[in-house]
């Protein structure tokens, strides 16, 4: 029996783990003999071309891993494949696991849906095709015009490793993933992680071997998919120490390990280890969602916000790792003013990335299944994003959308940090008013960086000292790009500029770009060939004018 395991990634750079987990499960647990191959594409690829590629192989069975970001394209490809080649199609993954009956009723070209852990359920399904399908845990299928659903089974073992030789051949230096635990200790109402299975940890020695293999594969980023990496502090410490002790040795210099953590439960021992990690070896993602205590309680989110703020500030002070934090708009009980307050608090932490996300009503999540407890309007197509709540109007959500765009382009891009520091700290404009106001002004318009900078100057020049604002934007442009054009509105024709530029080229470095800071009687100089910082910016230095 010929089997193709397929997956659509969000981008080529992401190397999906799920199809290789299924392959490992077949190799470890299937009783029958199967000819199994893995094939991948992206949601931006040509659906017809991928369908043709699959159909040409003439498989008996095609299995797709389904997620919120790929379900639409996956269903499109499944339909195309069925038109080109008669075969059985089975879907699995979180986007179908909690609504198997709905999938089979709505899409007649889908034959089976699997729920539960694929390493065990998929090989059981393959064997069950020649036996009794009613014995396959988590399987949904049609029988005599009825849809049969078999209860899932929970597993306690460590799944087989997905890292076969074929996996590494296909990796090609892309971002890769590692799973060292499954499940989550929390049961947040908007999330599926705490519902999937009880939290369990995989064999630590196998994890260490996999870390070394992945680090030596040519990838630059290894992402841990554990939903709360530090749920077990001692185990998290052991893994971090293992990385630290092997970094620059068995783990090549430059490889970065990404962890998703709960910031408020960080132990002092973990903070101590993180403080000592090599520069750039670690990046952390910390989901805060909100600072509204009432909202957090309503969505079953257990967070000590004071401790969270304290720990994030400590992590950022270490200055050796990239810190990503996020908020979610649209949560129960959080109105516009409350979200603005949460945003201002989050921004004050000065993480390297502040993600402003919007609530998505996932199939299987409590917030979707209990509409009385969690009332809201949302789009009934992926990604099921909220459009309004009793606390947040559709108009307010659109304002937050424009704010999000400004956050991405001003702050997360790392391009306007001096300007933002000036506006929020020295001028005293509240962070939300900076991003919300300017975001509303440009309204998501696409434009070149130079044009964006010109609009930024035009919007804020009457709200502060326009000369200082001009200098801050100019310094930002020099730090963030070696190719950006300086807008005319930021230029001043001055013979001193030519003299200073000549001095730096001849006496400092020919790659130096400069700006005269008239408000300080100083010169700002940037070497645009030196390494960038955690924000992705070149470093600038200040010189006295009388030094040239």
C-alpha positions as CSV (number, residue, x, y, z in Angstrom):
1,X,0.0,0.0,0.0
2,X,1.4,3.3,-1.1
3,X,1.0,6.2,1.4
4,X,1.9,9.9,1.1
5,X,2.0,12.1,4.2
6,X,1.6,15.7,3.1
7,X,1.8,19.1,4.9
8,X,1.5,22.7,3.8
9,X,3.8,25.0,5.7
10,X,3.1,28.7,6.3
11,X,6.4,29.5,4.6
12,X,9.3,27.5,3.0
13,X,11.6,28.5,5.8
14,X,9.5,26.5,8.3
15,X,10.2,22.8,8.3
16,X,7.1,21.1,9.6
17,X,7.5,18.4,12.2
18,X,4.1,16.7,12.0
19,X,4.5,14.5,8.8
20,X,7.8,13.2,10.1
21,X,6.1,12.3,13.4
22,X,3.5,10.3,11.5
23,X,6.2,8.5,9.5
24,X,8.1,7.7,12.7
25,X,4.9,6.2,14.1
26,X,4.3,4.0,11.1
27,X,7.9,2.8,11.3
28,X,7.6,2.1,15.0
29,X,4.1,0.7,15.4
30,X,2.5,-0.4,12.1
31,X,2.0,-4.2,11.8
32,X,1.6,-4.1,8.0
33,X,4.2,-3.2,5.3
34,X,3.7,0.2,3.8
35,X,5.5,2.3,1.2
36,X,5.4,5.7,2.9
37,X,6.8,9.0,1.7
38,X,6.6,12.6,3.0
39,X,6.0,15.6,0.8
40,X,5.7,19.3,1.7
41,X,4.7,22.5,0.1
42,X,3.6,26.0,1.3
43,X,0.2,27.8,1.5
44,X,1.7,30.2,-1.1
45,X,2.5,27.5,-3.6
46,X,0.4,26.6,-6.7
47,X,-2.4,24.2,-5.5
48,X,-2.7,22.6,-8.9
49,X,1.0,21.9,-9.1
50,X,1.1,20.3,-5.7
51,X,-2.0,18.2,-6.5
52,X,-0.4,17.1,-9.7
53,X,2.8,16.1,-7.8
54,X,0.8,14.0,-5.4
55,X,-1.5,12.4,-8.0
56,X,1.5,11.5,-10.2
57,X,2.8,9.3,-7.4
58,X,-0.5,7.3,-7.5
59,X,-0.8,6.8,-3.8
60,X,-3.5,4.6,-2.2
61,X,-3.7,6.9,0.8
62,X,-2.9,10.6,1.3
63,X,-2.7,12.0,4.8
64,X,-2.7,15.7,5.5
65,X,-1.8,17.6,8.7
66,X,-4.3,20.4,9.2
67,X,-3.8,23.7,11.1
68,X,-5.6,27.0,11.2
69,X,-3.1,28.5,8.7
70,X,-3.3,25.8,6.1
71,X,-6.8,24.2,6.3
72,X,-8.3,26.3,3.4
73,X,-5.5,25.4,0.9
74,X,-5.3,21.8,2.2
75,X,-9.0,21.2,1.4
76,X,-8.6,22.8,-2.0
77,X,-5.7,20.5,-2.8
78,X,-7.5,17.5,-1.5
79,X,-10.4,18.1,-3.8
80,X,-8.0,18.6,-6.8
81,X,-6.2,15.4,-6.0
82,X,-9.5,13.4,-5.7
83,X,-10.4,14.7,-9.2
84,X,-7.1,13.6,-10.7
85,X,-6.6,10.3,-8.9
86,X,-8.8,7.9,-7.0
87,X,-7.4,7.4,-3.5
88,X,-8.4,7.6,0.1
89,X,-7.8,10.9,1.9
90,X,-7.4,11.1,5.7
91,X,-7.0,14.4,7.6
92,X,-5.6,15.0,11.1
93,X,-4.4,17.8,13.2
94,X,-6.0,20.4,15.5
95,X,-8.0,22.1,12.8
96,X,-10.1,19.0,12.2
97,X,-9.7,16.9,15.3
98,X,-12.4,18.7,17.2
99,X,-15.0,18.7,14.4
100,X,-14.6,15.4,12.5
101,X,-18.3,14.9,11.9
102,X,-18.6,18.5,10.4
103,X,-15.6,17.8,8.1
104,X,-17.0,14.5,6.8
105,X,-20.5,16.0,6.3
106,X,-19.3,19.1,4.5
107,X,-16.5,17.7,2.4
108,X,-17.5,14.5,0.6
109,X,-14.0,14.1,-0.9
110,X,-12.5,13.5,2.6
111,X,-12.8,9.9,3.6
112,X,-11.5,9.8,7.1
113,X,-10.6,12.1,10.0
114,X,-8.2,11.2,12.8
115,X,-8.1,12.8,16.2
116,X,-5.5,12.2,18.9
117,X,-1.7,11.6,18.8
118,X,-0.8,10.7,15.2
119,X,2.3,8.6,16.1
120,X,-0.1,5.9,17.4
121,X,-3.4,6.6,15.7
122,X,-2.1,6.8,12.1
123,X,-0.4,3.4,12.0
124,X,-3.5,1.9,13.8
125,X,-5.6,3.4,11.0
126,X,-3.4,1.9,8.2
127,X,-3.6,-1.5,9.8
128,X,-7.4,-1.0,10.5
129,X,-8.1,-0.6,6.8
130,X,-7.6,-4.3,6.4
131,X,-9.4,-5.1,9.7
132,X,-11.9,-3.4,12.0
133,X,-12.0,0.4,11.7
134,X,-14.1,0.6,14.9
135,X,-11.0,-0.3,16.8
136,X,-8.9,2.6,15.6
137,X,-8.7,5.2,18.4
138,X,-9.9,8.7,17.4
139,X,-11.1,7.7,13.9
140,X,-14.2,9.2,12.2
141,X,-15.5,7.5,9.0
142,X,-18.6,6.9,7.0
143,X,-20.5,3.6,7.2
144,X,-23.9,3.0,5.6
145,X,-24.6,6.8,5.3
146,X,-23.8,7.3,9.0
147,X,-20.7,8.9,10.5
148,X,-19.0,6.8,13.1
149,X,-16.6,8.4,15.6
150,X,-14.4,6.2,17.7
151,X,-13.3,7.6,21.1
152,X,-9.7,8.9,21.4
153,X,-7.1,7.2,23.6
154,X,-4.6,8.9,25.8
155,X,-0.9,7.9,25.7
156,X,1.8,8.2,28.3
157,X,4.9,7.1,26.4
158,X,7.5,9.1,24.6
159,X,6.7,9.1,20.9
160,X,9.4,7.8,18.4
161,X,11.8,10.4,17.2
162,X,10.8,12.0,13.9
163,X,14.5,12.8,13.0
164,X,15.2,10.2,10.4
165,X,17.8,10.6,7.6
166,X,15.2,11.7,5.1
167,X,14.1,14.5,7.5
168,X,17.6,15.9,7.5
169,X,17.9,15.6,3.8
170,X,14.8,17.8,3.4
171,X,15.7,20.3,6.1
172,X,18.1,22.4,4.0
173,X,19.0,24.8,6.8
174,X,15.3,25.8,7.5
175,X,13.9,26.6,10.9
176,X,13.4,23.3,12.6
177,X,11.3,22.2,15.6
178,X,11.7,19.9,18.6
179,X,9.1,18.7,21.1
180,X,10.3,17.6,24.5
181,X,6.9,17.5,26.2
182,X,3.3,17.2,25.2
183,X,0.3,18.9,26.8
184,X,0.1,22.0,29.0
185,X,-0.4,22.5,32.8
186,X,-2.9,25.3,32.1
187,X,-6.4,25.3,30.6
188,X,-6.7,28.8,29.0
189,X,-10.1,29.2,27.4
190,X,-8.8,30.4,24.1
191,X,-6.2,27.7,23.6
192,X,-6.1,23.9,22.8
193,X,-2.8,23.0,24.4
194,X,-4.3,22.1,27.8
195,X,-7.1,20.1,26.2
196,X,-4.9,17.8,24.0
197,X,-3.5,15.6,26.7
198,X,-2.2,15.7,30.3
199,X,1.3,17.2,30.5
200,X,4.0,14.6,30.1
201,X,7.7,14.9,29.5
202,X,9.8,12.9,27.0
203,X,13.0,11.0,27.8
204,X,15.6,13.7,28.6
205,X,18.6,11.7,27.2
206,X,16.8,11.3,23.9
207,X,16.0,15.1,23.9
208,X,19.7,15.9,24.4
209,X,20.7,13.7,21.5
210,X,18.1,15.4,19.3
211,X,19.3,18.9,20.3
212,X,22.8,18.0,19.1
213,X,21.6,16.5,15.8
214,X,19.4,19.4,15.0
215,X,22.1,22.0,16.0
216,X,24.5,20.2,13.6
217,X,22.1,20.0,10.7
218,X,22.8,23.5,9.3
219,X,19.8,25.2,10.7
220,X,20.1,28.6,12.4
221,X,17.0,28.3,14.6
222,X,15.7,25.4,16.7
223,X,12.2,26.0,18.1
224,X,10.9,24.1,21.1
225,X,7.2,23.5,20.5
226,X,6.6,22.8,24.2
227,X,3.7,25.0,25.2
228,X,5.2,25.9,28.6
229,X,8.9,25.0,28.5
230,X,9.5,26.0,32.1
231,X,6.5,24.1,33.6
232,X,9.1,21.8,35.2
233,X,11.9,24.2,36.3
234,X,14.5,21.5,37.1
235,X,14.0,19.9,33.6
236,X,14.1,23.3,31.9
237,X,17.3,24.1,33.8
238,X,18.9,20.8,32.7
239,X,18.2,21.5,29.0
240,X,19.4,25.1,29.2
241,X,22.6,24.0,30.9
242,X,23.1,21.3,28.4
243,X,22.9,23.9,25.6
244,X,25.2,26.3,27.4
245,X,27.8,23.6,28.1
246,X,27.9,22.4,24.5
247,X,27.6,25.8,22.8
248,X,30.5,26.5,20.6
249,X,31.5,22.9,20.8
250,X,29.0,20.2,19.7
251,X,26.5,23.0,19.2
252,X,27.8,25.3,16.5
253,X,28.2,29.0,17.3
254,X,25.3,31.0,16.0
255,X,22.5,28.5,16.4
256,X,19.6,30.0,18.3
257,X,17.1,28.0,20.5
258,X,13.6,29.4,20.8
259,X,11.4,28.6,23.9
260,X,7.9,29.5,24.8
261,X,7.7,30.1,28.6
262,X,5.4,31.3,31.3
263,X,7.1,34.4,32.6
264,X,5.6,34.6,36.0
265,X,6.7,31.1,37.1
266,X,10.4,31.6,36.2
267,X,12.5,30.4,39.1
268,X,15.6,32.3,40.2
269,X,17.7,29.3,39.2
270,X,16.4,29.5,35.7
271,X,16.9,33.3,35.5
272,X,20.5,32.8,36.7
273,X,21.2,30.3,33.9
274,X,19.5,32.5,31.3
275,X,21.6,35.4,32.4
276,X,24.8,33.3,31.7
277,X,23.7,32.0,28.3
278,X,25.9,33.0,25.3
279,X,24.8,36.0,23.4
280,X,22.1,35.1,20.8
281,X,21.9,31.4,21.8
282,X,18.4,31.8,23.2
283,X,15.2,33.7,22.4
284,X,12.1,33.6,24.6
285,X,8.4,34.0,23.7
286,X,6.2,35.1,26.7
287,X,2.5,35.1,26.3
288,X,0.9,37.7,28.6
289,X,-2.5,38.1,26.8
290,X,-3.6,40.9,29.1
291,X,-2.8,42.7,32.4
292,X,-6.5,42.9,33.3
293,X,-6.9,40.7,36.3
294,X,-10.7,40.2,35.8
295,X,-10.1,39.2,32.2
296,X,-7.4,36.7,33.1
297,X,-9.6,35.1,35.6
298,X,-12.5,34.8,33.2
299,X,-10.4,33.0,30.6
300,X,-8.8,30.7,33.1
301,X,-5.4,32.3,32.7
302,X,-3.4,32.0,35.9
303,X,-0.9,34.8,35.9
304,X,0.9,36.7,38.7
305,X,1.2,40.0,36.7
306,X,3.5,41.7,39.2
307,X,5.9,38.8,39.0
308,X,5.6,38.6,35.3
309,X,6.6,42.3,34.9
310,X,9.5,41.9,37.3
311,X,10.8,38.8,35.5
312,X,10.5,40.2,32.0
313,X,12.5,43.3,33.0
314,X,15.2,41.0,34.5
315,X,15.3,39.0,31.2
316,X,15.7,42.1,29.1
317,X,18.4,43.6,31.4
318,X,20.6,40.5,30.7
319,X,21.0,41.9,27.1
320,X,21.9,38.5,25.7
321,X,18.7,37.2,24.2
322,X,15.7,38.3,22.1
323,X,12.5,38.6,24.1
324,X,9.1,38.4,22.4
325,X,5.9,39.2,24.4
326,X,2.3,39.3,23.2
327,X,-1.2,40.6,24.0
328,X,-4.5,39.4,22.7
329,X,-7.3,41.8,21.8
330,X,-10.9,40.6,22.1
331,X,-10.7,38.7,25.4
332,X,-13.6,38.4,27.7
333,X,-14.2,41.5,29.9
334,X,-11.5,43.7,28.3
335,X,-12.8,46.9,26.8
336,X,-11.0,49.5,24.8
337,X,-9.7,51.5,27.8
338,X,-8.5,48.3,29.5
339,X,-6.7,47.1,26.4
340,X,-5.0,50.5,26.1
341,X,-3.8,50.1,29.7
342,X,-2.5,46.6,29.0
343,X,-0.7,47.8,25.9
344,X,0.9,50.7,27.7
345,X,2.1,48.4,30.5
346,X,3.4,45.8,27.9
347,X,5.2,48.5,25.9
348,X,6.9,49.9,29.0
349,X,8.8,46.6,29.4
350,X,10.7,47.4,26.2
351,X,10.8,43.8,24.9
352,X,12.4,43.3,21.5
353,X,9.1,42.4,20.0
354,X,5.6,43.3,21.2
355,X,3.0,41.3,19.3
356,X,-0.5,42.7,19.2
357,X,-2.7,39.7,18.3
358,X,-6.4,39.3,17.9
359,X,-8.5,36.5,19.5
360,X,-9.2,33.5,17.3
361,X,-12.1,31.2,18.1
362,X,-10.4,27.8,17.5
363,X,-12.5,24.7,17.1
364,X,-12.3,22.8,20.4
365,X,-11.4,25.8,22.5
366,X,-13.7,26.7,25.4
367,X,-14.2,30.2,24.1
368,X,-15.8,28.8,20.9
369,X,-17.8,26.0,22.5
370,X,-19.4,28.1,25.3
371,X,-20.8,31.1,23.5
372,X,-22.9,32.1,26.5
373,X,-19.9,32.4,28.8
374,X,-17.7,33.9,26.1
375,X,-19.9,35.9,23.8
376,X,-18.4,37.5,20.7
377,X,-18.8,37.9,17.0
378,X,-16.2,36.3,14.8
379,X,-15.5,35.4,11.1
380,X,-16.7,31.8,10.5
381,X,-13.8,31.0,8.2
382,X,-10.1,30.5,9.1
383,X,-8.5,32.1,11.1
384,X,-11.9,32.7,12.9
385,X,-10.8,36.1,14.1
386,X,-13.0,38.0,16.5
387,X,-14.8,41.0,14.9
388,X,-16.6,42.4,18.1
389,X,-17.4,41.6,21.7
390,X,-19.8,43.0,24.2
391,X,-16.8,45.0,25.5
392,X,-15.0,45.9,22.2
393,X,-16.9,47.2,19.2
394,X,-16.0,46.4,15.6
395,X,-14.9,50.1,15.1
396,X,-12.5,49.8,18.1
397,X,-11.1,46.5,16.8
398,X,-10.3,48.3,13.5
399,X,-8.5,51.0,15.5
400,X,-6.4,48.3,17.1
401,X,-5.7,46.8,13.7
402,X,-4.2,50.0,12.6
403,X,-2.3,50.3,15.9
404,X,-0.9,46.8,15.2
405,X,0.4,47.8,11.8
406,X,2.2,50.8,13.4
407,X,3.7,48.6,16.1
408,X,5.0,46.3,13.5
409,X,6.5,49.0,11.4
410,X,7.8,51.4,14.0
411,X,8.8,49.1,16.9
412,X,9.0,45.5,16.0
413,X,11.0,46.3,12.9
414,X,13.5,48.0,15.1
415,X,13.6,51.0,12.8
416,X,12.4,53.9,14.9
417,X,13.5,53.2,18.4
418,X,15.2,56.5,19.1
419,X,12.1,58.3,17.8
420,X,9.8,56.2,20.0
421,X,12.0,56.7,23.0
422,X,11.8,60.5,22.5
423,X,8.1,60.6,22.0
424,X,7.1,58.3,24.9
425,X,9.8,59.2,27.5
426,X,10.9,62.8,26.8
427,X,7.7,64.2,25.2
428,X,5.5,62.1,27.4
429,X,3.0,60.8,24.8
430,X,1.4,57.5,26.0
431,X,2.6,54.6,23.9
432,X,-0.9,53.6,22.7
433,X,-1.5,57.2,21.6
434,X,1.7,57.1,19.6
435,X,0.9,53.9,17.8
436,X,-2.8,54.2,17.7
437,X,-2.7,57.8,16.5
438,X,-0.1,57.4,13.8
439,X,-1.5,54.0,12.8
440,X,-4.9,55.6,12.2
441,X,-3.1,58.4,10.2
442,X,-1.4,56.1,7.7
443,X,-4.2,53.5,7.9
444,X,-2.0,50.5,6.8
445,X,-0.9,52.2,3.6
446,X,2.0,50.5,1.9
447,X,4.9,52.8,1.3
448,X,8.7,53.0,1.1
449,X,10.7,53.4,4.4
450,X,11.7,56.9,3.4
451,X,8.0,57.9,2.8
452,X,7.0,56.3,6.0
453,X,9.6,58.3,7.9
454,X,8.4,61.5,6.2
455,X,4.8,60.8,7.3
456,X,6.0,60.1,10.8
457,X,7.7,63.5,11.0
458,X,4.7,65.2,9.5
459,X,2.3,63.7,12.1
460,X,4.3,64.4,15.2
461,X,6.2,67.6,14.3
462,X,3.6,69.9,15.8
463,X,3.3,67.7,19.0
464,X,6.9,68.1,20.1
465,X,10.2,69.9,19.3
466,X,10.4,69.3,15.6
467,X,14.1,69.8,15.4
468,X,14.8,67.1,17.9
469,X,12.2,64.9,16.2
470,X,13.9,65.4,12.9
471,X,17.2,64.3,14.4
472,X,15.8,61.2,16.1
473,X,14.2,60.0,12.9
474,X,17.4,60.7,11.0
475,X,19.5,58.7,13.5
476,X,17.0,55.8,13.3
477,X,17.2,55.7,9.5
478,X,21.0,55.5,9.7
479,X,20.9,52.7,12.3
480,X,18.3,50.5,10.5
481,X,19.4,50.5,6.9
482,X,22.4,51.1,4.7
483,X,20.3,51.7,1.6
484,X,17.4,54.0,2.8
485,X,17.0,57.3,1.1
486,X,16.8,60.3,3.5
487,X,13.5,62.3,2.9
488,X,14.1,65.9,1.8
489,X,12.2,67.1,4.8
490,X,14.9,65.7,7.1
491,X,17.8,67.2,5.2
492,X,19.7,70.4,6.0
493,X,22.2,71.8,3.6
494,X,25.3,72.7,5.6
495,X,29.0,72.8,4.6
496,X,29.8,71.3,8.0
497,X,28.2,68.0,6.9
498,X,30.7,67.5,4.1
499,X,33.6,68.4,6.3
500,X,32.4,65.9,9.0
501,X,31.7,63.2,6.6
502,X,35.2,63.5,5.0
503,X,36.7,63.3,8.5
504,X,35.0,60.1,9.4
505,X,35.7,58.4,6.1
506,X,39.4,59.3,6.2
507,X,40.0,58.9,10.0
508,X,37.4,56.5,11.4
509,X,35.9,54.1,8.8
510,X,34.9,54.6,5.1
511,X,31.6,52.8,5.9
512,X,30.5,55.4,8.4
513,X,27.3,57.4,7.8
514,X,26.7,60.6,9.9
515,X,24.1,63.1,11.0
516,X,24.6,66.5,12.6
517,X,22.6,66.9,15.8
518,X,22.2,70.6,16.0
519,X,20.1,70.4,19.2
520,X,23.1,68.9,21.0
521,X,26.0,70.4,19.0
522,X,27.2,66.8,18.3
523,X,27.6,64.3,15.5
524,X,25.9,60.9,15.3
525,X,28.0,58.3,13.5
526,X,27.1,54.8,12.4
527,X,29.3,52.1,10.9
528,X,26.9,50.2,8.7
529,X,29.2,47.2,8.3
530,X,29.4,46.2,11.9
531,X,27.2,43.5,13.5
532,X,23.7,44.4,14.4
533,X,22.1,44.2,17.9
534,X,19.2,42.2,19.2
535,X,16.8,44.7,17.5
536,X,18.6,44.2,14.2
537,X,20.1,47.7,14.3
538,X,23.6,49.1,13.6
539,X,25.2,50.8,16.6
540,X,25.5,54.6,16.6
541,X,28.0,56.7,18.5
542,X,28.0,60.3,19.6
543,X,31.0,62.7,18.9
544,X,31.5,66.3,19.8
545,X,31.7,68.6,16.8
546,X,35.0,70.1,18.0
547,X,36.5,66.6,17.8
548,X,36.6,66.6,14.0
